[in-house]
């Protein structure tokens, strides 16, 4: 990326010492699966989002310290999207 001119730095309120790549192109963090510290918290989240106990199961992740909700067949939002697309 080219240097930012001093007048532009003054206009945007940037410091004069550093290159401002992050300001113009912030890092985009990819979405990660939601994890929970306890089974109780995972079940409560699923209940609040309208999931019934038969629609999902819990999976141990992160060295068995956290839990992740895994949807059973046909209930994944990506699968629903593919069905509508066809």
DALIN-V602287 format. One record per residue. N is the residue number from 1. NEAR is the number of other ideal C-beta (glycine too) atoms within 12 Angstrom. D_FIRST is the distance of its C-alpha to the first C-alpha in Angstrom with 1 decimal. Layout:
n = (N N)
near = (NEAR NEAR)
d_first = (D_FIRST D_FIRST)
This chain:
n = (1 2 3 4 5 6 7 8 9 10 11 12 13 14 15 16 17 18 19 20 21 22 23 24 25 26 27 28 29 30 31 32 33 34 35 36 37 38 39 40 41 42 43 44 45 46 47 48 49 50 51 52 53 54 55 56 57 58 59 60 61 62 63 64 65 66 67 68 69 70 71 72 73 74 75 76 77 78 79 80 81 82 83 84 85 86)
near = (10 9 14 22 13 13 10 16 19 12 10 15 11 21 13 16 9 12 16 21 14 12 17 16 10 9 9 7 6 6 6 10 17 21 23 23 17 15 22 13 19 29 21 16 22 28 16 11 17 10 23 14 14 11 19 27 21 26 20 18 19 14 7 13 12 21 27 25 31 21 24 18 12 13 21 18 13 12 15 14 10 11 12 9 8 7)
d_first = (0.0 3.8 6.6 8.9 12.2 15.3 17.2 14.7 14.8 18.6 18.8 17.1 18.9 16.1 16.9 16.1 15.7 12.9 9.2 9.3 7.2 10.8 11.9 9.7 10.0 13.2 14.7 17.4 20.5 23.0 26.5 29.1 32.8 34.7 36.9 39.8 41.5 45.0 46.9 48.3 44.9 43.8 47.1 46.8 43.4 44.7 47.7 45.8 43.7 46.9 47.0 50.5 51.2 52.0 48.6 46.5 46.8 45.1 43.3 42.8 39.2 37.4 40.2 42.9 41.8 40.5 41.5 39.7 41.4 41.8 43.1 46.0 46.0 45.3 44.0 40.3 38.1 36.3 39.7 40.7 37.6 38.5 42.1 41.2 38.8 41.6)
